């Protein structure tokens, strides 16, 4: 599967953005999806995960209710709605997918995902 992330941009603190991750192919519903982010000088970190049907979601500790991951299997697209943005949310955001996730606890690990999008820059100004 090929992933194309979009929706990043420059936003003021307290604002919101919705990121999209469009997937190629007709088997999108067989993939679990994740969002990760990487700020300059930092390691890539887990943001959110959503199950194949969308009934299960998980978030990084820093999210604290500000972000919502969702998916539309009919449109082959996953989303990350980010609100109450902070300057520390500034990073390149990546979407990721895997068809082999077994529902275990390692949804936050980079190596749990086989496919990655190119990233979209999110910049939050203070």
N, C-alpha and C positions, 0 to 999 in steps of 0.2 A: 504494500500500500504506500502511496505517496501522500505526504501531508503538507498543507500550505497554511501557515499561520498568517493572520492579518488582524488589523484593528488597533494596533499600537499607535502611540502618538504622544504629544505633549499635553499635559493636563495640570491644572492647579491642585494643590493639596485640598483634600476634601471632595474632589470631583470623582467622576466615574468614567470607566471605559468598558467596552465589551470586546473581548478578543474572540476571534473565530478560528477554527481549524477545519479546513475542508479536506476531505479524504477522497482519493481516487478509488475506483473499483466498486464492485457491487456487494462486497462482503463487509461493509463498515459495521454492521450490527454484530459481527463476530469478534470485534476488537474492543478491549477495554481501553479507555483513553486517560491520559494524564497531562497535566500542565506542570512545567518546571520553570525556574527562572535562574538567571545568572547575572549578578552585578559585577562590575569590573573588580578584579582582584579577589573575587570570591568563588567558591565552588558552586556548581549548579545545585539548586535545592528544590525539593518537592513543594508544590503548591496545592494541587488537587488531583483527585482521581474519581472516575465515574465508571460504573459497571456497564456491562453490555446493554442491559435494558434501561439503565438509568436509575434503578431503584436503590442503589447503594452509592454513596459519595463519601469521600474522605478528604480532609484538608490538613495542610501544615499548621502547626501550632500558632504561627504568627498571624494567620488569617483572621481568627477571632470573629467570625461571623460577617466579615466584610466582603468576601468573595463567594460566588455561587457558580459551580460547574454544572453544565447541562449538556444535552445532546439531542439532536433530531436525526434519527436513523433514516427517515425518509429523504433527508437532504444531505446525508453523509457528512454531517458537520457537528463538531463539538464547540461549546462556547465556554468562556470564562467571563462572567460579569464581575467587575471589580468596582467597589464603591468605597467611600471614605478613604480615598487613596492618600498615602503619606509619601514624603520624599524618599524614605527608605524602601519604598516599593519600586523605585527606579531600577530597571534591569531589562535584559533581553528575555522575553518569555517564549518558551518552546512548548509545543504540543508533542505528545508521544503516544504510541499505540503498540499494543501487542495482542496477538490472538491466543497466546498460550497461558495467560494468567489463570491460575486455578482458584482464585478467590481467597488466597491466603493473606498473610499479614504484611507482605513485602511490597505493597503497592507504592511505597514511598521511595523505593530504590531505583536508581537510574538503570541498573542492569536488569530490571524486570521488564523493560520495554525494548522492543526490537526496531521500531521505526520512529524517526524524529523529523519534525519539520525544521524549517530554516531559521525560525525565530522572528519575533517582532519586538521592536524597541518600545518600551514604555518609560516615559520620563515624567516625573512628578515634581513640579516646582513648588517651592515654599512661599 
